[in-house]
Amino acid sequence: MTTVDMGPGVMAGPNARTPMSGGPGWYGMRLMRLAGHPDTVAAGVVSLRVFNTGALTHEVVVLPLSAGQSAGERPAGPSGRVDEAGSLGEVSRSCAAGAGDGITSGATGWTTVTLQPGRYELVCNFPGHYTAGMYTELDVTP
């Protein structure tokens, strides 16, 4: 998995509504993203390795998707973050496994989780990153 951003200043622009202010960024563009490869895995033990190619610090949180819910539809609160209730794991430590203070630019983090068949959303939950487009779906097959 790879994190991508457009660097410092991505969260603001002249007369632009930013993800932090409730807007979609410049003209609705996804200014940040998560790219997952593969996007479908078999149920069981799954290792997630995240490489931060962007200039900003990021994280990846694993959240289940309910029936009829699509990636990118979670409401962000006033802090610019989504609710992490039900999280199954997190990658947010530079050059190490598990939770920490974030994956810095050029670093890799990882975690291993056990996933049941279903659909999951992988999100960066740093303030404003989710609404800027940092999410992707991971499908888990039996």
C-alpha positions as CSV (number, residue, x, y, z in Angstrom):
1,M,0.0,0.0,0.0
2,T,1.2,3.5,-0.8
3,T,0.2,6.9,0.6
4,V,0.2,9.8,-1.9
5,D,-0.2,13.5,-1.2
6,M,0.6,16.8,-3.1
7,G,2.9,18.0,-0.3
8,P,2.7,21.0,2.1
9,G,0.0,23.5,1.2
10,V,-2.3,20.7,-0.1
11,M,-4.9,21.5,2.5
12,A,-5.4,25.2,1.5
13,G,-5.5,27.4,-1.4
14,P,-6.6,30.9,-2.4
15,N,-10.3,31.2,-1.8
16,A,-10.7,27.4,-1.6
17,R,-12.8,25.4,0.7
18,T,-10.5,22.9,2.2
19,P,-11.3,19.4,3.6
20,M,-10.7,20.9,7.1
21,S,-13.5,23.5,6.5
22,G,-15.9,20.8,5.2
23,G,-15.2,21.3,1.5
24,P,-13.7,18.8,-0.9
25,G,-10.5,20.7,-1.6
26,W,-9.7,22.4,-4.9
27,Y,-12.7,21.9,-7.2
28,G,-13.6,18.5,-5.7
29,M,-10.2,16.9,-6.5
30,R,-8.9,14.0,-4.4
31,L,-5.8,15.8,-3.2
32,M,-4.5,12.7,-1.3
33,R,-5.0,9.0,-1.8
34,L,-4.2,5.5,-0.6
35,A,-3.2,3.0,-3.3
36,G,-3.6,-0.6,-2.3
37,H,-2.1,-3.6,-4.2
38,P,-3.7,-6.0,-4.2
39,D,-7.2,-4.8,-3.5
40,T,-8.5,-8.3,-2.8
41,V,-7.0,-10.8,-0.4
42,A,-7.9,-14.2,1.1
43,A,-9.4,-14.3,4.6
44,G,-7.1,-15.0,7.5
45,V,-3.8,-13.4,8.5
46,V,-3.1,-10.4,6.4
47,S,0.1,-8.2,6.6
48,L,-0.3,-4.6,5.5
49,R,2.9,-2.7,4.6
50,V,2.5,1.0,4.0
51,F,5.1,3.1,2.2
52,N,4.7,6.9,2.5
53,T,5.6,8.5,-0.8
54,G,4.1,11.8,0.2
55,A,5.6,14.8,1.9
56,L,3.2,14.7,4.9
57,T,3.0,12.2,7.7
58,H,0.2,9.6,7.3
59,E,-1.4,6.5,8.9
60,V,-3.7,3.6,7.8
61,V,-6.5,2.4,10.0
62,V,-8.5,-0.7,9.0
63,L,-12.3,-0.3,9.4
64,P,-15.1,-2.7,8.4
65,L,-17.6,-1.5,5.7
66,S,-21.2,-2.3,6.4
67,A,-23.6,-3.5,3.6
68,G,-24.4,-0.7,1.2
69,Q,-21.6,1.5,2.5
70,S,-18.8,2.6,0.1
71,A,-15.3,3.8,0.8
72,G,-15.2,7.5,1.3
73,E,-18.8,7.9,2.7
74,R,-17.9,8.1,6.4
75,P,-18.8,11.5,8.0
76,A,-15.9,13.5,9.3
77,G,-16.3,15.2,12.7
78,P,-15.3,18.8,13.6
79,S,-11.7,17.5,14.0
80,G,-11.6,16.4,10.4
81,R,-11.4,12.7,11.5
82,V,-13.8,9.8,11.1
83,D,-14.9,7.5,14.0
84,E,-12.5,4.7,14.5
85,A,-14.9,2.5,16.4
86,G,-14.5,-1.1,15.3
87,S,-11.0,-0.6,14.0
88,L,-9.2,-3.9,13.4
89,G,-5.7,-2.5,13.3
90,E,-3.5,0.5,12.5
91,V,-0.3,1.2,10.7
92,S,1.1,4.5,12.1
93,R,4.7,3.9,13.2
94,S,7.7,4.8,11.0
95,C,10.0,1.8,10.3
96,A,8.1,-0.4,12.7
97,A,4.9,-2.3,13.3
98,G,1.6,-1.1,14.8
99,A,0.4,2.2,16.2
100,G,2.6,5.2,16.7
101,D,2.7,8.9,15.8
102,G,2.5,8.4,12.0
103,I,4.5,7.2,9.1
104,T,6.9,10.0,8.0
105,S,7.8,10.9,4.5
106,G,9.9,8.2,2.8
107,A,9.3,5.7,5.6
108,T,7.4,2.3,5.8
109,G,5.2,1.0,8.5
110,W,3.4,-2.3,8.8
111,T,0.9,-4.4,10.8
112,T,-0.5,-7.9,10.7
113,V,-4.3,-8.4,11.3
114,T,-6.7,-11.3,11.0
115,L,-9.6,-10.5,8.6
116,Q,-12.8,-12.3,8.0
117,P,-14.5,-12.4,4.6
118,G,-16.0,-9.0,3.8
119,R,-15.3,-5.4,2.8
120,Y,-13.0,-3.1,4.7
121,E,-12.0,0.5,4.3
122,L,-8.4,1.5,4.8
123,V,-8.2,5.2,5.8
124,C,-5.7,7.8,6.9
125,N,-7.3,9.4,9.9
126,F,-5.1,12.4,10.4
127,P,-7.2,15.6,10.5
128,G,-8.6,16.4,7.0
129,H,-6.8,13.5,5.2
130,Y,-9.9,11.3,4.8
131,T,-12.0,14.1,3.3
132,A,-9.1,14.9,1.0
133,G,-9.3,11.4,-0.5
134,M,-7.1,9.2,1.7
135,Y,-9.2,6.0,1.7
136,T,-9.5,2.8,-0.3
137,E,-11.5,-0.4,-0.2
138,L,-10.0,-3.8,0.6
139,D,-12.1,-6.9,-0.2
140,V,-11.5,-10.1,1.7
141,T,-12.7,-13.4,0.1
142,P,-13.3,-16.7,1.8
